[in-house]
Amino acid sequence: MIRVYRIPFSTNVERVALAAAHKGVEIEWVDVDPADRSPVREVSGQDLVPVLVADEEVVFDSPRVLAWLDERHPDPPLWPRDVARRAEARVFVEWFNRVWKGRPNEMEAELRKDEPDEARLQALGRQMVAWLDLFEELLDGRDYLLGDFGVADVVAFPFLKYGRLGLPEGDDELFHRILVHWQPIGEGHERLAAWVERVDALPRA
Protein backbone atom coordinates (compact mmCIF):
# COMPACT_ATOMS: atom_id res chain seq x y z
CA MET A 1 0.00 0.00 0.00
CA ILE A 2 1.15 3.51 -0.82
CA ARG A 3 0.81 6.02 2.01
CA VAL A 4 0.74 9.76 1.38
CA TYR A 5 0.92 12.41 4.10
CA ARG A 6 -1.38 15.38 3.51
CA ILE A 7 -2.77 18.53 5.10
CA PRO A 8 -6.20 20.08 4.42
CA PHE A 9 -6.67 22.11 1.21
CA SER A 10 -3.14 21.45 -0.08
CA THR A 11 -2.95 22.21 -3.79
CA ASN A 12 0.11 20.00 -4.18
CA VAL A 13 -1.64 17.10 -2.46
CA GLU A 14 -4.60 17.43 -4.83
CA ARG A 15 -2.19 16.94 -7.71
CA VAL A 16 -1.35 13.51 -6.31
CA ALA A 17 -5.00 12.69 -5.63
CA LEU A 18 -5.93 13.44 -9.25
CA ALA A 19 -2.97 11.51 -10.67
CA ALA A 20 -3.51 8.44 -8.50
CA ALA A 21 -7.21 8.28 -9.37
CA HIS A 22 -6.38 8.63 -13.07
CA LYS A 23 -4.11 5.59 -12.74
CA GLY A 24 -6.40 3.61 -10.47
CA VAL A 25 -3.78 3.60 -7.70
CA GLU A 26 -5.09 3.29 -4.15
CA ILE A 27 -3.70 5.69 -1.57
CA GLU A 28 -3.72 5.36 2.20
CA TRP A 29 -3.90 8.97 3.32
CA VAL A 30 -2.23 10.13 6.51
CA ASP A 31 -3.81 13.36 7.72
CA VAL A 32 -1.48 15.82 9.40
CA ASP A 33 -2.34 18.92 11.41
CA PRO A 34 -0.78 21.87 9.53
CA ALA A 35 0.10 23.39 12.93
CA ASP A 36 2.11 20.29 13.86
CA ARG A 37 4.04 18.81 10.95
CA SER A 38 6.29 16.67 13.10
CA PRO A 39 4.95 13.42 11.53
CA VAL A 40 5.96 14.71 8.09
CA ARG A 41 9.35 15.81 9.39
CA GLU A 42 9.97 12.46 11.06
CA VAL A 43 9.34 10.47 7.90
CA SER A 44 10.92 12.81 5.33
CA GLY A 45 13.26 15.23 7.10
CA GLN A 46 11.31 18.27 5.89
CA ASP A 47 7.90 19.90 6.50
CA LEU A 48 6.16 20.01 3.13
CA VAL A 49 3.43 17.73 1.80
CA PRO A 50 2.76 15.54 -0.06
CA VAL A 51 5.13 12.87 1.18
CA LEU A 52 4.75 9.42 -0.37
CA VAL A 53 5.91 6.30 1.47
CA ALA A 54 6.04 2.93 -0.30
CA ASP A 55 7.97 0.14 1.43
CA GLU A 56 11.42 1.66 2.05
CA GLU A 57 10.99 4.54 -0.41
CA VAL A 58 10.14 8.06 0.73
CA VAL A 59 9.36 10.65 -1.95
CA PHE A 60 8.42 14.28 -1.34
CA ASP A 61 7.80 17.32 -3.57
CA SER A 62 4.71 16.90 -5.77
CA PRO A 63 6.52 16.82 -9.18
CA ARG A 64 8.75 14.02 -7.89
CA VAL A 65 5.74 12.14 -6.49
CA LEU A 66 3.95 12.46 -9.85
CA ALA A 67 7.05 11.16 -11.66
CA TRP A 68 7.27 8.23 -9.21
CA LEU A 69 3.63 7.32 -9.84
CA ASP A 70 4.08 7.50 -13.60
CA GLU A 71 7.20 5.34 -13.50
CA ARG A 72 5.73 2.66 -11.21
CA HIS A 73 2.24 2.75 -12.75
CA PRO A 74 2.73 3.73 -16.39
CA ASP A 75 -0.82 3.06 -17.65
CA PRO A 76 -2.60 5.30 -18.30
CA PRO A 77 0.30 7.73 -18.63
CA LEU A 78 0.57 11.22 -17.18
CA TRP A 79 3.27 12.31 -19.59
CA PRO A 80 2.81 11.72 -23.34
CA ARG A 81 4.78 8.80 -24.74
CA ASP A 82 5.71 10.67 -27.92
CA VAL A 83 9.15 12.21 -27.36
CA ALA A 84 8.33 15.70 -28.67
CA ARG A 85 4.99 15.93 -26.86
CA ARG A 86 6.61 14.65 -23.67
CA ALA A 87 9.16 17.46 -23.93
CA GLU A 88 6.33 19.98 -24.36
CA ALA A 89 4.69 18.65 -21.20
CA ARG A 90 7.97 18.98 -19.30
CA VAL A 91 8.31 22.59 -20.46
CA PHE A 92 4.77 23.38 -19.29
CA VAL A 93 5.32 21.79 -15.88
CA GLU A 94 8.62 23.63 -15.38
CA TRP A 95 7.05 26.94 -16.41
CA PHE A 96 4.03 26.47 -14.17
CA ASN A 97 6.05 25.45 -11.12
CA ARG A 98 8.93 27.90 -11.49
CA VAL A 99 7.28 30.92 -13.13
CA TRP A 100 3.49 30.90 -12.79
CA LYS A 101 3.49 29.83 -9.12
CA GLY A 102 6.09 32.47 -8.39
CA ARG A 103 3.61 35.31 -8.79
CA PRO A 104 1.07 34.30 -6.10
CA ASN A 105 3.92 33.21 -3.83
CA GLU A 106 5.52 36.67 -4.17
CA MET A 107 2.16 38.30 -3.51
CA GLU A 108 1.66 36.27 -0.35
CA ALA A 109 5.12 37.25 0.91
CA GLU A 110 4.39 40.90 0.14
CA LEU A 111 1.01 40.83 1.90
CA ARG A 112 2.61 39.42 5.04
CA LYS A 113 4.85 42.46 5.36
CA ASP A 114 3.91 45.22 7.80
CA GLU A 115 3.62 47.66 4.87
CA PRO A 116 2.91 45.79 1.61
CA ASP A 117 3.95 47.48 -1.62
CA GLU A 118 0.59 48.01 -3.35
CA ALA A 119 2.16 48.89 -6.70
CA ARG A 120 4.13 45.65 -6.71
CA LEU A 121 1.02 43.67 -5.76
CA GLN A 122 -0.93 45.22 -8.61
CA ALA A 123 1.85 44.47 -11.12
CA LEU A 124 2.07 40.83 -10.02
CA GLY A 125 -1.71 40.51 -10.10
CA ARG A 126 -1.94 41.92 -13.63
CA GLN A 127 0.49 39.24 -14.80
CA MET A 128 -1.70 36.53 -13.29
CA VAL A 129 -4.78 37.94 -15.01
CA ALA A 130 -2.93 38.19 -18.34
CA TRP A 131 -1.88 34.56 -18.16
CA LEU A 132 -5.54 33.49 -18.11
CA ASP A 133 -5.56 34.29 -21.82
CA LEU A 134 -2.71 31.83 -22.34
CA PHE A 135 -4.63 29.00 -20.70
CA GLU A 136 -7.70 29.91 -22.73
CA GLU A 137 -5.67 29.66 -25.94
CA LEU A 138 -4.19 26.31 -24.94
CA LEU A 139 -7.75 24.96 -24.76
CA ASP A 140 -8.71 26.06 -28.27
CA GLY A 141 -10.07 22.95 -29.97
CA ARG A 142 -9.26 20.54 -27.15
CA ASP A 143 -10.66 19.47 -23.81
CA TYR A 144 -7.40 19.46 -21.83
CA LEU A 145 -4.39 21.75 -21.70
CA LEU A 146 -2.09 19.68 -23.91
CA GLY A 147 -4.69 17.57 -25.69
CA ASP A 148 -5.27 14.41 -23.68
CA PHE A 149 -5.73 14.57 -19.92
CA GLY A 150 -2.31 14.40 -18.31
CA VAL A 151 0.33 16.00 -16.18
CA ALA A 152 -0.36 19.59 -17.31
CA ASP A 153 -3.94 19.36 -16.07
CA VAL A 154 -2.91 17.63 -12.84
CA VAL A 155 -0.29 20.29 -12.12
CA ALA A 156 -2.37 23.37 -12.97
CA PHE A 157 -5.93 22.52 -11.91
CA PRO A 158 -5.53 22.66 -8.09
CA PHE A 159 -4.39 26.30 -8.47
CA LEU A 160 -6.52 27.56 -11.36
CA LYS A 161 -9.73 26.11 -9.92
CA TYR A 162 -9.94 28.87 -7.30
CA GLY A 163 -10.71 31.47 -9.94
CA ARG A 164 -13.80 29.54 -10.93
CA LEU A 165 -14.91 27.56 -7.87
CA GLY A 166 -13.89 29.95 -5.10
CA LEU A 167 -12.84 28.92 -1.60
CA PRO A 168 -14.21 25.65 -0.23
CA GLU A 169 -15.79 25.76 3.20
CA GLY A 170 -13.16 26.03 5.89
CA ASP A 171 -10.37 27.18 3.55
CA ASP A 172 -9.18 30.68 4.41
CA GLU A 173 -5.52 30.40 3.41
CA LEU A 174 -4.05 33.68 2.19
CA PHE A 175 -2.43 32.00 -0.82
CA HIS A 176 -5.80 30.62 -1.93
CA ARG A 177 -7.55 33.95 -1.39
CA ILE A 178 -4.97 35.50 -3.71
CA LEU A 179 -5.83 32.90 -6.35
CA VAL A 180 -9.55 33.63 -6.03
CA HIS A 181 -9.03 37.38 -6.34
CA TRP A 182 -6.45 37.55 -9.11
CA GLN A 183 -7.59 34.91 -11.57
CA PRO A 184 -11.32 35.42 -12.11
CA ILE A 185 -12.38 32.82 -14.67
CA GLY A 186 -15.60 33.82 -16.35
CA GLU A 187 -16.52 36.01 -19.27
CA GLY A 188 -13.81 35.89 -21.93
CA HIS A 189 -12.43 32.61 -20.60
CA GLU A 190 -15.27 30.24 -21.38
CA ARG A 191 -13.02 27.37 -22.47
CA LEU A 192 -10.98 27.69 -19.28
CA ALA A 193 -14.13 27.75 -17.16
CA ALA A 194 -15.40 24.60 -18.90
CA TRP A 195 -12.00 22.94 -18.33
CA VAL A 196 -12.17 23.69 -14.59
CA GLU A 197 -15.62 22.12 -14.40
CA ARG A 198 -14.46 19.14 -16.49
CA VAL A 199 -11.42 18.37 -14.35
CA ASP A 200 -13.29 19.04 -11.12
CA ALA A 201 -15.72 16.27 -12.09
CA LEU A 202 -12.90 13.72 -12.25
CA PRO A 203 -12.33 11.35 -9.29
CA ARG A 204 -9.68 11.83 -6.60
CA ALA A 205 -7.86 9.00 -4.85
CYANA upper distance limits for C-alpha pairs under 8 A (distance plus 0.5 A):
  1 MET  CA     26 GLU  CA      7.85
  1 MET  CA     27 ILE  CA      7.46
  1 MET  CA     28 GLU  CA      7.39
  1 MET  CA     54 ALA  CA      7.22
  2 ILE  CA     26 GLU  CA      7.57
  2 ILE  CA     27 ILE  CA      5.86
  2 ILE  CA     28 GLU  CA      6.52
  2 ILE  CA     52 LEU  CA      7.43
  2 ILE  CA     53 VAL  CA      6.48
  2 ILE  CA     54 ALA  CA      5.46
  2 ILE  CA     55 ASP  CA      8.44
  3 ARG  CA     27 ILE  CA      6.27
  3 ARG  CA     28 GLU  CA      5.09
  3 ARG  CA     29 TRP  CA      6.21
  3 ARG  CA     30 VAL  CA      7.31
  3 ARG  CA     52 LEU  CA      6.22
  3 ARG  CA     53 VAL  CA      5.64
  3 ARG  CA     54 ALA  CA      7.00
  4 VAL  CA     27 ILE  CA      7.21
  4 VAL  CA     28 GLU  CA      6.82
  4 VAL  CA     29 TRP  CA      5.59
  4 VAL  CA     30 VAL  CA      6.44
  4 VAL  CA     50 PRO  CA      6.79
  4 VAL  CA     51 VAL  CA      5.88
  4 VAL  CA     52 LEU  CA      4.90
  4 VAL  CA     53 VAL  CA      6.73
  5 TYR  CA     29 TRP  CA      6.47
  5 TYR  CA     30 VAL  CA      5.08
  5 TYR  CA     31 ASP  CA      6.54
  5 TYR  CA     32 VAL  CA      7.24
  5 TYR  CA     40 VAL  CA      7.33
  5 TYR  CA     49 VAL  CA      6.81
  5 TYR  CA     50 PRO  CA      6.02
  5 TYR  CA     51 VAL  CA      5.64
  5 TYR  CA     52 LEU  CA      7.10
  6 ARG  CA     10 SER  CA      7.77
  6 ARG  CA     13 VAL  CA      6.72
  6 ARG  CA     29 TRP  CA      7.39
  6 ARG  CA     30 VAL  CA      6.61
  6 ARG  CA     31 ASP  CA      5.77
  6 ARG  CA     32 VAL  CA      6.41
  6 ARG  CA     49 VAL  CA      6.11
  6 ARG  CA     50 PRO  CA      5.96
  6 ARG  CA     51 VAL  CA      7.85
  7 ILE  CA     13 VAL  CA      8.28
  7 ILE  CA     31 ASP  CA      6.39
  7 ILE  CA     32 VAL  CA      5.74
  7 ILE  CA     33 ASP  CA      6.83
  7 ILE  CA     34 PRO  CA      6.39
  7 ILE  CA     49 VAL  CA      7.56
  8 PRO  CA     31 ASP  CA      8.36
  8 PRO  CA     34 PRO  CA      8.16
  9 PHE  CA     13 VAL  CA      8.49
  9 PHE  CA     14 GLU  CA      8.41
  9 PHE  CA    171 ASP  CA      7.20
 10 SER  CA     14 GLU  CA      6.89
 10 SER  CA     49 VAL  CA      8.28
 11 THR  CA     15 ARG  CA      7.12
 11 THR  CA    158 PRO  CA      5.53
 11 THR  CA    159 PHE  CA      6.88
 12 ASN  CA     16 VAL  CA      7.49
 12 ASN  CA     49 VAL  CA      7.70
 12 ASN  CA     50 PRO  CA      7.13
 12 ASN  CA     62 SER  CA      6.28
 12 ASN  CA    155 VAL  CA      8.46
 12 ASN  CA    158 PRO  CA      7.86
 13 VAL  CA     17 ALA  CA      6.88
 13 VAL  CA     49 VAL  CA      7.15
 13 VAL  CA     50 PRO  CA      5.75
 13 VAL  CA     62 SER  CA      7.67
 14 GLU  CA     18 LEU  CA      6.60
 14 GLU  CA    158 PRO  CA      6.73
 14 GLU  CA    204 ARG  CA      8.27
 15 ARG  CA     19 ALA  CA      6.73
 15 ARG  CA     62 SER  CA      7.67
 15 ARG  CA     66 LEU  CA      8.40
 15 ARG  CA    154 VAL  CA      5.72
 15 ARG  CA    155 VAL  CA      6.36
 15 ARG  CA    157 PHE  CA      8.42
 15 ARG  CA    158 PRO  CA      7.14
 16 VAL  CA     20 ALA  CA      6.42
 16 VAL  CA     50 PRO  CA      8.26
 16 VAL  CA     62 SER  CA      7.47
 16 VAL  CA     65 VAL  CA      7.72
 16 VAL  CA     66 LEU  CA      6.96
 16 VAL  CA    154 VAL  CA      8.38
 17 ALA  CA     21 ALA  CA      6.69
 17 ALA  CA    204 ARG  CA      5.35
 17 ALA  CA    205 ALA  CA      5.23
 18 LEU  CA     22 HIS  CA      6.67
 18 LEU  CA    154 VAL  CA      6.78
 18 LEU  CA    202 LEU  CA      8.09
 18 LEU  CA    203 PRO  CA      7.23
 18 LEU  CA    204 ARG  CA      5.37
 18 LEU  CA    205 ALA  CA      7.05
 19 ALA  CA     23 LYS  CA      6.87
 19 ALA  CA     66 LEU  CA      7.53
 19 ALA  CA     69 LEU  CA      8.36
 19 ALA  CA     78 LEU  CA      7.91
 19 ALA  CA    151 VAL  CA      8.34
 19 ALA  CA    154 VAL  CA      6.99
 19 ALA  CA    204 ARG  CA      8.36
 20 ALA  CA     24 GLY  CA      6.47
 20 ALA  CA     25 VAL  CA      5.42
 20 ALA  CA     26 GLU  CA      7.42
 20 ALA  CA     27 ILE  CA      7.96
 20 ALA  CA     69 LEU  CA      7.85
 20 ALA  CA    204 ARG  CA      7.79
 20 ALA  CA    205 ALA  CA      6.21
 21 ALA  CA     25 VAL  CA      6.54
 21 ALA  CA     26 GLU  CA      8.02
 21 ALA  CA    203 PRO  CA      6.47
 21 ALA  CA    204 ARG  CA      5.63
 21 ALA  CA    205 ALA  CA      5.12
 22 HIS  CA     76 PRO  CA      7.76
 22 HIS  CA    203 PRO  CA      8.06
 22 HIS  CA    204 ARG  CA      8.44
 23 LYS  CA     73 HIS  CA      7.46
 23 LYS  CA     74 PRO  CA      8.48
 23 LYS  CA     75 ASP  CA      6.93
 23 LYS  CA     76 PRO  CA      6.27
 23 LYS  CA     77 PRO  CA      8.17
 24 GLY  CA    205 ALA  CA      8.42
 25 VAL  CA     73 HIS  CA      8.40
 25 VAL  CA    205 ALA  CA      7.85
 26 GLU  CA    205 ALA  CA      6.88
 27 ILE  CA    205 ALA  CA      6.75
 32 VAL  CA     36 ASP  CA      7.76
 32 VAL  CA     37 ARG  CA      6.96
 32 VAL  CA     39 PRO  CA      7.68
 32 VAL  CA     40 VAL  CA      8.13
 33 ASP  CA     37 ARG  CA      6.90
 37 ARG  CA     41 ARG  CA      6.80
 37 ARG  CA     47 ASP  CA      6.49
 38 SER  CA     42 GLU  CA      6.45
 38 SER  CA     47 ASP  CA      8.01
 39 PRO  CA     43 VAL  CA      6.91
 40 VAL  CA     44 SER  CA      6.49
 40 VAL  CA     45 GLY  CA      7.89
 40 VAL  CA     46 GLN  CA      7.29
 40 VAL  CA     47 ASP  CA      6.26
 40 VAL  CA     48 LEU  CA      7.76
 40 VAL  CA     49 VAL  CA      7.92
 40 VAL  CA     51 VAL  CA      7.69
 41 ARG  CA     45 GLY  CA      5.07
 41 ARG  CA     46 GLN  CA      5.20
 41 ARG  CA     47 ASP  CA      5.71
 42 GLU  CA     46 GLN  CA      8.39
 43 VAL  CA     58 VAL  CA      8.11
 44 SER  CA     51 VAL  CA      7.62
 44 SER  CA     58 VAL  CA      7.15
 44 SER  CA     59 VAL  CA      8.25
 44 SER  CA     60 PHE  CA      7.77
 48 LEU  CA     60 PHE  CA      8.12
 48 LEU  CA     61 ASP  CA      7.91
 49 VAL  CA     60 PHE  CA      7.33
 49 VAL  CA     61 ASP  CA      7.44
 49 VAL  CA     62 SER  CA      8.23
 50 PRO  CA     60 PHE  CA      6.44
 50 PRO  CA     61 ASP  CA      6.90
 50 PRO  CA     62 SER  CA      6.69
 50 PRO  CA     65 VAL  CA      8.36
 51 VAL  CA     58 VAL  CA      7.46
 51 VAL  CA     59 VAL  CA      6.21
 51 VAL  CA     60 PHE  CA      4.88
 51 VAL  CA     61 ASP  CA      7.54
 51 VAL  CA     65 VAL  CA      8.23
 52 LEU  CA     57 GLU  CA      8.42
 52 LEU  CA     58 VAL  CA      6.17
 52 LEU  CA     59 VAL  CA      5.52
 52 LEU  CA     60 PHE  CA      6.67
 52 LEU  CA     65 VAL  CA      7.27
 53 VAL  CA     57 GLU  CA      6.19
 53 VAL  CA     58 VAL  CA      5.14
 53 VAL  CA     59 VAL  CA      7.01
 54 ALA  CA     58 VAL  CA      7.15
 59 VAL  CA     64 ARG  CA      7.36
 59 VAL  CA     65 VAL  CA      6.49
 59 VAL  CA     68 TRP  CA      8.43
 60 PHE  CA     64 ARG  CA      7.06
 60 PHE  CA     65 VAL  CA      6.69
 61 ASP  CA     65 VAL  CA      6.79
 62 SER  CA     66 LEU  CA      6.58
 63 PRO  CA     67 ALA  CA      6.70
 64 ARG  CA     68 TRP  CA      6.62
 65 VAL  CA     69 LEU  CA      6.74
 66 LEU  CA     70 ASP  CA      6.71
 67 ALA  CA     71 GLU  CA      6.61
 68 TRP  CA     72 ARG  CA      6.62
 69 LEU  CA     73 HIS  CA      6.09
 69 LEU  CA     74 PRO  CA      8.02
 70 ASP  CA     74 PRO  CA      5.38
 70 ASP  CA     75 ASP  CA      8.26
 70 ASP  CA     77 PRO  CA      6.80
 70 ASP  CA     78 LEU  CA      6.74
 70 ASP  CA     79 TRP  CA      8.22
 73 HIS  CA     77 PRO  CA      8.45
 74 PRO  CA     78 LEU  CA      8.33
 77 PRO  CA     81 ARG  CA      8.14
 77 PRO  CA    150 GLY  CA      7.67
 78 LEU  CA    149 PHE  CA      8.14
 78 LEU  CA    150 GLY  CA      4.94
 78 LEU  CA    151 VAL  CA      5.39
 79 TRP  CA     86 ARG  CA      6.26
 79 TRP  CA     89 ALA  CA      7.19
 79 TRP  CA    150 GLY  CA      6.60
 79 TRP  CA    151 VAL  CA      6.32
 80 PRO  CA     85 ARG  CA      6.41
 80 PRO  CA     86 ARG  CA      5.31
 80 PRO  CA     89 ALA  CA      8.00
 80 PRO  CA    150 GLY  CA      8.16
 81 ARG  CA     85 ARG  CA      7.94
 81 ARG  CA     86 ARG  CA      6.72
 82 ASP  CA     86 ARG  CA      6.39
 83 VAL  CA     87 ALA  CA      6.76
 84 ALA  CA     88 GLU  CA      6.89
 85 ARG  CA     89 ALA  CA      6.78
 86 ARG  CA     90 ARG  CA      6.80
 87 ALA  CA     91 VAL  CA      6.76
 88 GLU  CA     92 PHE  CA      6.80
 89 ALA  CA     93 VAL  CA      6.71
 89 ALA  CA    146 LEU  CA      7.87
 89 ALA  CA    151 VAL  CA      7.66
 89 ALA  CA    152 ALA  CA      6.95
 90 ARG  CA     94 GLU  CA      6.62
 91 VAL  CA     95 TRP  CA      6.57
 92 PHE  CA     96 PHE  CA      6.53
 92 PHE  CA    152 ALA  CA      7.18
 93 VAL  CA     97 ASN  CA      6.55
 93 VAL  CA    151 VAL  CA      8.15
 93 VAL  CA    152 ALA  CA      6.76
 93 VAL  CA    155 VAL  CA      7.42
 94 GLU  CA     98 ARG  CA      6.29
 94 GLU  CA     99 VAL  CA      8.24
 95 TRP  CA     99 VAL  CA      5.66
 95 TRP  CA    100 TRP  CA      6.94
 96 PHE  CA    100 TRP  CA      5.17
 96 PHE  CA    101 LYS  CA      6.58
 96 PHE  CA    155 VAL  CA      8.31
 96 PHE  CA    156 ALA  CA      7.72
 97 ASN  CA    101 LYS  CA      5.96
 97 ASN  CA    102 GLY  CA      8.04
 98 ARG  CA    102 GLY  CA      6.71
 99 VAL  CA    103 ARG  CA      7.69
100 TRP  CA    104 PRO  CA      8.38
100 TRP  CA    128 MET  CA      8.18
101 LYS  CA    105 ASN  CA      6.80
102 GLY  CA    106 GLU  CA      6.47
103 ARG  CA    107 MET  CA      6.74
103 ARG  CA    124 LEU  CA      6.35
103 ARG  CA    125 GLY  CA      8.05
103 ARG  CA    127 GLN  CA      8.33
103 ARG  CA    128 MET  CA      7.56
104 PRO  CA    108 GLU  CA      6.61
104 PRO  CA    124 LEU  CA      8.17
104 PRO  CA    125 GLY  CA      8.39
104 PRO  CA    175 PHE  CA      7.24
104 PRO  CA    178 ILE  CA      7.10
104 PRO  CA    179 LEU  CA      7.54
105 ASN  CA    109 ALA  CA      6.84
105 ASN  CA    175 PHE  CA      7.64
106 GLU  CA    110 GLU  CA      6.65
106 GLU  CA    124 LEU  CA      8.47
107 MET  CA    111 LEU  CA      6.59
107 MET  CA    121 LEU  CA      6.42
107 MET  CA    124 LEU  CA      7.48
107 MET  CA    125 GLY  CA      8.45
107 MET  CA    178 ILE  CA      8.16
108 GLU  CA    112 ARG  CA      6.82
108 GLU  CA    174 LEU  CA      7.27
108 GLU  CA    175 PHE  CA      6.43
108 GLU  CA    178 ILE  CA      7.97
109 ALA  CA    113 LYS  CA      7.36
110 GLU  CA    116 PRO  CA      5.81
110 GLU  CA    117 ASP  CA      7.33
110 GLU  CA    121 LEU  CA      7.82
111 LEU  CA    115 GLU  CA      8.39
111 LEU  CA    116 PRO  CA      5.82
112 ARG  CA    116 PRO  CA      7.74
116 PRO  CA    121 LEU  CA      8.40
117 ASP  CA    121 LEU  CA      6.84
118 GLU  CA    122 GLN  CA      6.65
119 ALA  CA    123 ALA  CA      6.76
120 ARG  CA    124 LEU  CA      6.71
121 LEU  CA    125 GLY  CA      6.52
122 GLN  CA    126 ARG  CA      6.58
123 ALA  CA    127 GLN  CA      7.03
124 LEU  CA    128 MET  CA      7.08
125 GLY  CA    129 VAL  CA      6.84
125 GLY  CA    182 TRP  CA      6.18
126 ARG  CA    130 ALA  CA      6.59
126 ARG  CA    182 TRP  CA      8.24
127 GLN  CA    131 TRP  CA      6.74
128 MET  CA    132 LEU  CA      7.37
128 MET  CA    182 TRP  CA      6.90
128 MET  CA    183 GLN  CA      6.84
129 VAL  CA    133 ASP  CA      8.26
129 VAL  CA    182 TRP  CA      6.65
129 VAL  CA    183 GLN  CA      5.88
129 VAL  CA    184 PRO  CA      8.09
130 ALA  CA    134 LEU  CA      8.02
131 TRP  CA    135 PHE  CA      7.20
132 LEU  CA    136 GLU  CA      6.73
132 LEU  CA    183 GLN  CA      7.49
132 LEU  CA    185 ILE  CA      8.19
132 LEU  CA    189 HIS  CA      7.88
133 ASP  CA    137 GLU  CA      6.69
133 ASP  CA    189 HIS  CA      7.67
134 LEU  CA    138 LEU  CA      6.78
135 PHE  CA    139 LEU  CA      7.02
135 PHE  CA    145 LEU  CA      7.82
135 PHE  CA    192 LEU  CA      7.14
136 GLU  CA    140 ASP  CA      7.33
136 GLU  CA    189 HIS  CA      6.34
136 GLU  CA    190 GLU  CA      8.19
136 GLU  CA    191 ARG  CA      6.40
136 GLU  CA    192 LEU  CA      5.75
138 LEU  CA    142 ARG  CA      8.49
138 LEU  CA    145 LEU  CA      6.09
138 LEU  CA    146 LEU  CA      7.53
139 LEU  CA    143 ASP  CA      6.79
139 LEU  CA    144 TYR  CA      6.74
139 LEU  CA    145 LEU  CA      6.06
139 LEU  CA    146 LEU  CA      8.29
139 LEU  CA    191 ARG  CA      6.73
139 LEU  CA    192 LEU  CA      7.41
139 LEU  CA    195 TRP  CA      8.46
140 ASP  CA    191 ARG  CA      7.84
142 ARG  CA    146 LEU  CA      8.42
142 ARG  CA    147 GLY  CA      6.14
143 ASP  CA    147 GLY  CA      7.05
143 ASP  CA    148 ASP  CA      7.89
143 ASP  CA    149 PHE  CA      8.47
143 ASP  CA    195 TRP  CA      7.12
144 TYR  CA    148 ASP  CA      6.28
144 TYR  CA    149 PHE  CA      6.01
144 TYR  CA    150 GLY  CA      8.49
144 TYR  CA    153 ASP  CA      7.22
144 TYR  CA    195 TRP  CA      7.24
145 LEU  CA    149 PHE  CA      8.02
145 LEU  CA    152 ALA  CA      6.84
145 LEU  CA    153 ASP  CA      6.63
146 LEU  CA    150 GLY  CA      8.19
146 LEU  CA    152 ALA  CA      7.32
149 PHE  CA    153 ASP  CA      6.90
150 GLY  CA    154 VAL  CA      6.88
151 VAL  CA    155 VAL  CA      6.44
152 ALA  CA    156 ALA  CA      6.59
153 ASP  CA    157 PHE  CA      6.09
153 ASP  CA    199 VAL  CA      8.23
154 VAL  CA    158 PRO  CA      7.90
156 ALA  CA    160 LEU  CA      6.61
157 PHE  CA    161 LYS  CA      6.09
157 PHE  CA    196 VAL  CA      7.39
157 PHE  CA    199 VAL  CA      7.80
158 PRO  CA    162 TYR  CA      8.16
159 PHE  CA    176 HIS  CA      8.46
159 PHE  CA    179 LEU  CA      7.59
160 LEU  CA    164 ARG  CA      8.06
160 LEU  CA    179 LEU  CA      7.86
160 LEU  CA    183 GLN  CA      7.93
160 LEU  CA    196 VAL  CA      8.07
161 LYS  CA    165 LEU  CA      6.25
161 LYS  CA    166 GLY  CA      7.94
161 LYS  CA    196 VAL  CA      6.30
162 TYR  CA    166 GLY  CA      5.15
162 TYR  CA    167 LEU  CA      6.89
162 TYR  CA    176 HIS  CA      7.50
162 TYR  CA    179 LEU  CA      6.34
162 TYR  CA    180 VAL  CA      5.44
162 TYR  CA    183 GLN  CA      8.26
163 GLY  CA    179 LEU  CA      6.73
163 GLY  CA    180 VAL  CA      5.12
163 GLY  CA    181 HIS  CA      7.62
163 GLY  CA    182 TRP  CA      7.96
163 GLY  CA    183 GLN  CA      5.42
163 GLY  CA    184 PRO  CA      5.05
163 GLY  CA    185 ILE  CA      5.69
164 ARG  CA    180 VAL  CA      8.18
164 ARG  CA    184 PRO  CA      6.99
164 ARG  CA    185 ILE  CA      5.67
164 ARG  CA    186 GLY  CA      7.63
164 ARG  CA    193 ALA  CA      6.99
164 ARG  CA    196 VAL  CA      7.59
166 GLY  CA    180 VAL  CA      6.27
167 LEU  CA    171 ASP  CA      6.47
167 LEU  CA    172 ASP  CA      7.76
167 LEU  CA    176 HIS  CA      7.76
167 LEU  CA    177 ARG  CA      7.81
167 LEU  CA    180 VAL  CA      7.76
171 ASP  CA    176 HIS  CA      8.42
172 ASP  CA    176 HIS  CA      7.69
172 ASP  CA    177 ARG  CA      7.35
173 GLU  CA    177 ARG  CA      6.81
174 LEU  CA    178 ILE  CA      6.74
175 PHE  CA    179 LEU  CA      7.05
176 HIS  CA    180 VAL  CA      6.82
177 ARG  CA    181 HIS  CA      6.71
178 ILE  CA    182 TRP  CA      6.46
179 LEU  CA    183 GLN  CA      6.36
180 VAL  CA    184 PRO  CA      7.09
185 ILE  CA    189 HIS  CA      6.43
185 ILE  CA    190 GLU  CA      8.24
185 ILE  CA    192 LEU  CA      7.54
185 ILE  CA    193 ALA  CA      6.41
186 GLY  CA    190 GLU  CA      6.68
186 GLY  CA    193 ALA  CA      6.79
189 HIS  CA    193 ALA  CA      6.69
190 GLU  CA    194 ALA  CA      6.67
191 ARG  CA    195 TRP  CA      6.65
192 LEU  CA    196 VAL  CA      6.77
193 ALA  CA    197 GLU  CA      6.94
194 ALA  CA    198 ARG  CA      6.54
195 TRP  CA    199 VAL  CA      6.59
196 VAL  CA    200 ASP  CA      6.42
197 GLU  CA    201 ALA  CA      6.79
198 ARG  CA    202 LEU  CA      7.56
